[in-house]
């Protein structure tokens, strides 16, 4: 009986901790989105056969294709995924980068990455 109560208390504690972490992550994500939507910073996305680059007035980030292993498509969105973590993946749609750029990015992904079956 005590063991059952102990397991129940641990399960409830784990659930509460999980919900708090999820809530904290969601608040952080929403604050970043709100900050970027209100910002006047311009972003420039470039890609070629070697890398994907994101440039702002203050920073330039480059990610080589070797850092990615998989890609998949879902509802006109291209996902480029690293081997170890889905959280470190990138997503692109024609609404974000335009139809022509998305098709070029898909072409590079098909040549450089393995297709991951539908999510």
Secondary structure, DSSP 8 states (H G I E B T S, - for coil): -HHHHHHHHHHHHHHHHHHHHHHHHHHHHHHHHHHHHH-----EEEE-SSEEEEE-SS-EEEEEGGG--EEEEETTEEEEE-SS-GGG-EEEEHHHH-HHHHHHHHHHHHHHSEE----
